[in-house]
Amino acid sequence: MQFTEAFKLALQSLWANKLRTFLTLIGVVMGVASVIMVITLVNGANKYVSTKLSGYGADVFTVSRMSSVILSADDYFKYQKRKIIRYEDYLAVKDECEQCSEVGAQLNKSTNVVYNGHSSNNTGVRGYTWTMLTLNNVDIALGRGFTQADDDHATHNAIVGYDIVDNLLGDGDPIGKEIRVDGIPYTIVGIGDRKGKTLGQSQDNWVAVPITTYQQTYGYNDSINIYSRADGDAEVMERAKDEVRVLMRTRRHDAPGTDDDFQLETNDTFLDIWKQISSLFAWVVLGIASISLVVGGIVIMNIMLVSVTERTREIGVRKALGAKQRDVLLQFLIESATMALTGGAIGVMCGVIVAKLITLIIGFPTTVSLWSVLLGLFVATATGIFFGVYPASKAAKLDPVVALRAEM
């Protein structure tokens, strides 16, 4: 029997029992949809994280009191016992790190911003040194950035995100307008470029002020984060990190042989932690999806056994007319594989649609990869073939005389 003929017969058999075929495919559809949805979400999240971190550049590293990712309560309490990092530490790194081409520092908090009787909610207030704009990948769309004079004289100048412009300032030139942050007046000198939304949260709802002004307003007991850039190859980066580590350990009086009393992290640190978390999440969900595929495969095998029983005489007639065992085997294998492949195609569409709906609803990034679609279709087809072998083998081994008598 030719492959195309076997394929047509398989389609005719599936079409003749549409409801049974649909119910059979539910498990395969759910399994493949779960696989596609998870891979799409994880790929999108990986791409987003990589893009955000690459904005700092591979040559940027940070020094902070606490780790960016805390995985246990014990770690949290350990970091809380550390001394805070002060503005003087930033000045020491800036002045004494020879391998650092650029050094900046920042502080953060959330508050409300008021302009002309209108108020914003949960606006991020950033205390920036004048170098942090480039280190934090902030481009100025209008106006200017901070200067060394803003740091030195603790000016009440501010740079704002576009949410402040759109929601508070209204029409007209925003440069030169005065806003109040926690009741303190600031003059807008620059507007940051638009970043859009991530996970449903706007990235443009922020106000940046000079870090010295920030500390005068909110106090000097918040630990700052230091950002350093080392221009050059990996060797220069390592020398810069070693310099900063020695400077910080000396200033914080860390005894020889003890762990650092601060956290020194690079983009690779963030990416490695994220990949561990995302891969663990992916394997857990893929394991659950595998259960759906196994259940779907068992259902396919049961339905194919029923189909063999229903078509016993057909098999007997075909064998009596000269069909060989491999012809019957091929027909039923193609039928089970076609059934699973159809379910796989539906599952791929469902998985992509659900992932895109998640993106629309909460802004979670998604990326559809061709390899994930092909993988879903391959896994579905392989499931159909694997679980279709036994029913197809049973049909192929039927004795034509016994098969003909079964329906008489």
Buried (B, 14 or more C-beta within 10 A) or exposed (E): BEEEEBBEBBBEBBEEBEEBBBEBBBBBBBBBBBBBBBBBBBBBBBEBBBEBBEBBBEBBBBBBBBBEBEEEEEEEEBBEEBEEBBBEBBEBBBEBBEBBBBBBBBBBBEBBBBBEEEEBEEBBBBBBBBBBBBBBBBEBEBBBBBBEEBBEEBBBBBBBBBBBBBBBBEEEEBBEBEBBBEEBEBEBBBBBEBBEEBEEEBBBBBBBBBBBBBBBBBEEEBBBBBBBBBEEEEEBBEBBBEBBBEBBBEBBEBEEEEEEBBBBBBBEBBBEBBBEEBEEBBEEBBEEBBEBBBBBBEBBBEBBBBBBEEBBBBBBBBBEEEBEBEBBBBBBBBBBBBBBBBBBBBBBBBBBEBBBEBBEEEBBBBBBEEEBBEBBBEBBBBBBBBBBBBBBBBBBEBEBEEBBEBEE
